[in-house]
Amino acid sequence: MIPTTPPNVQTDTPPESSWETWLQSPPGQYILQSEQELFNQAVVDVFGYYALQIGLPQINTLAENRISLKLMLLPHGIAKADGDLPYQPIEGIPEELPFADQSIDLVVLPHVLEFAQDPHQILREVDRVLMPEGRVVISGFNPASLWGLRQYAGRLIGKNYLPREGQFLSLLRVKDWLKLLDYSLDRGHFACYRLPLRKEKNMTRMAFLEKMGNRWWPIFGSVFLISAIKRHRFGVD
């Protein structure tokens, strides 16, 4: 199979982070539902033999993709074999992907870079395992949004709105990193225009802002998604 040397298996389950807890909140569920639609559109026409999602098992970013073998990289102690899962779980860390060079056709990074200590290393690893003309899809929070401003203000007074451990990256920065790796930017989207509220009923009332934001201030969506294609030639680093 694709994995090279298997990582050491650990039995201890990592403690739940504030990110995982936040995803269970009304704003977190809103983000997951909105991004599911974005990922469905981004991966539906990507073909190949192997597709990989790195982390965030709360969302199946490969649900609409037609690649037969779908993998999900999960932390040690989380990945468990289950015939009912829509993907094959693989234990490992994104900084050291347990896959051979140029072996994956599609890699999806849902909010991975902004919660990593070394996002550059993760992108280098993705570049290593991705096939030439393969595709990478990345999502993240947009710091240039009302949610980003709310988080910035919250940190000043010790009341975070988004997960405290996140270091949110702008779309422009992610684009620059991909260009340095010789990737061709394929498409990008912003989404989630509701106000940064906490209660579900209040967020539901803000649903009308989705169409308005998408039309009148699209670049200020709370999240972004970008898709890029690896333009390296075979056998050339």
Backbone hydrogen bonds, N-H to C=O, Kabsch-Sander energy under -0.5 kcal/mol:
donor,donor_aa,acceptor,acceptor_aa,energy
4,T,98,P,-0.6
21,T,17,S,-2.1
22,W,18,S,-2.6
23,L,19,W,-1.9
24,Q,20,E,-0.6
24,Q,21,T,-1.2
25,S,22,W,-1.8
28,G,22,W,-0.6
29,Q,25,S,-2.7
30,Y,26,P,-2.1
31,I,27,P,-2.1
32,L,28,G,-2.4
33,Q,29,Q,-2.3
34,S,30,Y,-2.1
35,E,31,I,-2.9
36,Q,32,L,-1.8
37,E,33,Q,-1.1
38,L,34,S,-1.3
39,F,35,E,-3.0
40,N,36,Q,-2.2
41,Q,37,E,-1.8
42,A,38,L,-1.9
43,V,39,F,-2.0
44,V,40,N,-1.0
46,V,43,V,-1.7
47,F,45,D,-0.5
51,A,69,L,-2.1
52,L,106,L,-3.2
53,Q,71,L,-2.6
54,I,108,V,-2.5
55,G,53,Q,-0.7
55,G,73,L,-2.4
59,I,56,L,-1.7
61,T,59,I,-1.0
63,A,60,N,-1.5
65,N,62,L,-1.4
69,L,49,Y,-1.0
70,K,68,S,-0.8
71,L,51,A,-3.2
72,M,88,Q,-2.1
73,L,53,Q,-2.6
74,L,72,M,-0.5
74,L,90,I,-2.8
78,I,75,P,-2.0
79,A,75,P,-1.3
85,L,82,D,-1.7
88,Q,70,K,-3.2
90,I,72,M,-2.8
92,G,74,L,-1.9
93,I,96,E,-0.6
96,E,93,I,-1.4
97,L,94,P,-0.5
99,F,97,L,-1.6
100,A,2,I,-0.9
102,Q,128,R,-2.7
103,S,100,A,-0.7
103,S,129,V,-2.2
104,I,129,V,-2.7
105,D,50,Y,-2.2
106,L,50,Y,-1.2
107,V,135,R,-2.4
108,V,52,L,-2.7
109,L,137,V,-3.4
111,H,109,L,-1.0
111,H,139,S,-1.4
115,F,112,V,-1.1
116,A,113,L,-1.4
122,I,118,D,-1.4
123,L,119,P,-2.1
124,R,120,H,-2.2
125,E,121,Q,-2.3
126,V,122,I,-2.6
127,D,123,L,-2.5
128,R,124,R,-1.9
129,V,125,E,-2.1
130,L,126,V,-1.7
131,M,104,I,-3.2
133,E,230,K,-2.4
134,G,131,M,-2.5
135,R,105,D,-2.2
136,V,228,A,-2.5
137,V,107,V,-2.4
138,I,226,I,-2.8
139,S,109,L,-2.1
140,G,224,F,-1.9
142,N,222,S,-2.9
145,S,143,P,-1.0
146,L,220,F,-0.6
148,G,142,N,-0.6
149,L,145,S,-2.6
150,R,146,L,-2.4
151,Q,147,W,-2.2
152,Y,148,G,-2.2
153,A,149,L,-2.6
154,G,150,R,-2.3
155,R,151,Q,-2.1
156,L,152,Y,-1.2
157,I,153,A,-1.0
158,G,154,G,-0.6
159,K,154,G,-3.3
166,G,163,P,-1.4
167,Q,114,E,-3.0
168,F,166,G,-0.6
174,V,170,S,-2.0
175,K,171,L,-2.5
176,D,172,L,-2.2
177,W,173,R,-2.3
178,L,174,V,-2.2
179,K,175,K,-2.4
180,L,176,D,-2.1
181,L,177,W,-1.1
182,D,179,K,-1.8
183,Y,178,L,-2.0
184,S,229,I,-2.8
185,L,183,Y,-0.6
186,D,227,S,-2.8
187,R,227,S,-1.5
189,H,225,L,-2.8
191,A,223,V,-2.1
197,L,195,L,-2.2
203,M,199,K,-2.1
204,T,200,E,-2.5
205,R,201,K,-1.5
206,M,202,N,-0.7
206,M,203,M,-0.8
207,A,204,T,-1.6
208,F,205,R,-0.5
209,L,206,M,-2.0
210,E,207,A,-1.7
212,M,208,F,-1.1
213,G,209,L,-3.1
214,N,210,E,-2.3
215,R,211,K,-1.4
216,W,212,M,-3.3
217,W,212,M,-0.5
217,W,213,G,-1.4
220,F,217,W,-1.7
221,G,218,P,-1.4
222,S,192,C,-2.9
223,V,191,A,-2.1
224,F,140,G,-2.6
225,L,189,H,-2.6
226,I,138,I,-2.7
227,S,187,R,-3.0
228,A,136,V,-2.5
229,I,184,S,-2.8
230,K,134,G,-2.8
231,R,182,D,-1.4
236,V,233,R,-1.9
